[in-house]
Amino acid sequence: TTKLDPKQRECAHSISCSGNALPYLINDVLDFSKIQSGMLELDFRPLVIHDCIDQTLEIVQMRAEATGLELVSWINSVVPRIVVGDACRLQQVLLNLLSNAIKFTSEGKVCLQCQLSSDKTQLLFEVQDTGIG
């Protein structure tokens, strides 16, 4: 066993997270055909929203750091800890939004925000960046 310094551990962790996300990316391609045919089914289950967001951010963290971007998140305190939803689809959408924000932002930061809708029945996600557009 080789001991890793903190930076190497961070890289290994990021590689592991990215490897775990690979099936989701493959599912993206497969889901596209399901969407076109109207056959996409959502898998609603309880999920810890903070964990879902943290795992998603971990996947894109190294890419953001490599370009000198700050990657931050903000979850409104009224957002429930556990919600019912499709964690896989949520991560797919958030990864897409965050990846695009990082891709088109040359400096500054990318921020993922999550809050509760005014009628308290939905989560609202927003990605803000200091990039073009």
C-alpha positions in Angstrom: 0.0 0.0 0.0 1.3 3.4 -0.9 0.6 6.4 1.3 -0.9 9.3 -0.4 -0.4 12.9 0.4 -3.6 15.1 0.9 -3.6 16.3 -2.8 -3.2 12.7 -4.1 -6.0 11.5 -1.8 -8.2 14.3 -3.1 -7.3 13.3 -6.7 -8.0 9.6 -5.9 -11.3 10.5 -4.3 -12.3 12.6 -7.4 -11.4 9.7 -9.7 -13.5 7.4 -7.6 -16.5 9.8 -7.7 -16.1 10.2 -11.5 -15.9 6.5 -11.9 -19.1 6.1 -9.9 -20.7 8.8 -12.2 -19.8 6.9 -15.4 -22.9 4.7 -15.4 -25.0 7.8 -15.0 -23.3 9.3 -18.1 -23.9 6.1 -20.1 -27.5 6.2 -18.9 -27.8 9.8 -20.3 -27.1 8.4 -23.8 -29.6 5.6 -23.3 -32.2 7.9 -21.8 -32.2 10.1 -24.8 -33.7 7.4 -26.9 -36.2 6.6 -24.1 -37.2 10.3 -24.0 -37.7 10.4 -27.7 -40.0 7.3 -27.6 -41.8 8.5 -24.4 -40.6 5.5 -22.5 -38.5 7.2 -19.8 -39.6 6.2 -16.3 -38.5 8.1 -13.1 -37.4 6.2 -10.0 -38.9 8.0 -7.1 -37.2 7.2 -3.8 -36.3 9.0 -0.6 -32.9 10.8 -0.9 -30.8 13.1 1.2 -30.6 16.2 -0.9 -27.4 17.5 0.7 -25.6 14.2 -0.1 -26.9 14.2 -3.7 -25.7 17.8 -4.2 -22.3 17.1 -2.5 -21.7 14.0 -4.6 -22.5 16.0 -7.8 -20.1 18.8 -6.8 -17.3 16.4 -6.0 -17.5 15.0 -9.6 -16.9 18.5 -11.1 -14.7 19.9 -8.4 -11.3 19.1 -10.0 -12.4 20.5 -13.3 -13.4 23.7 -11.7 -10.1 23.9 -9.7 -8.1 23.2 -12.8 -9.4 26.3 -14.4 -9.1 28.4 -11.2 -12.8 28.6 -10.6 -14.5 28.6 -7.2 -17.3 26.0 -6.9 -19.9 26.7 -4.2 -23.3 25.6 -3.2 -26.1 27.1 -1.2 -29.1 25.1 0.1 -31.8 27.2 1.7 -32.3 26.2 5.3 -36.0 25.4 4.7 -35.2 22.7 2.2 -36.0 19.3 3.9 -33.1 17.0 4.6 -34.9 14.1 2.9 -37.0 14.4 -0.2 -38.6 12.0 -2.6 -37.2 12.1 -6.2 -35.0 10.3 -8.8 -31.4 10.9 -7.5 -29.9 9.5 -10.8 -31.9 11.9 -13.0 -31.3 14.8 -10.6 -27.6 14.2 -10.7 -27.7 13.9 -14.5 -29.3 17.3 -14.9 -27.1 19.0 -12.3 -23.9 17.6 -13.8 -25.0 18.9 -17.2 -25.7 22.4 -15.9 -22.5 22.5 -13.8 -20.4 21.2 -16.6 -21.7 23.8 -19.0 -21.2 26.5 -16.4 -17.6 25.4 -15.8 -16.9 25.1 -19.5 -18.0 28.6 -20.3 -16.6 30.4 -17.3 -13.0 31.4 -17.5 -12.7 33.1 -14.1 -14.7 33.7 -11.0 -17.1 31.1 -9.6 -19.9 28.7 -10.3 -22.6 28.4 -7.7 -25.3 25.8 -7.4 -28.4 27.0 -5.4 -31.3 24.9 -4.1 -34.4 26.3 -2.5 -38.1 25.4 -1.9 -40.8 26.7 -4.2 -43.2 29.2 -2.7 -45.9 26.5 -2.4 -43.3 24.2 -0.7 -44.0 21.3 -3.2 -40.9 21.5 -5.4 -37.2 22.1 -5.2 -35.8 24.8 -7.4 -32.2 24.5 -8.6 -30.2 27.4 -10.1 -26.7 27.4 -11.4 -25.1 30.9 -11.5 -21.7 31.6 -13.0 -19.5 34.6 -13.9 -19.0 33.4 -17.5 -20.3 34.6 -20.8 -24.0 34.7 -21.4 
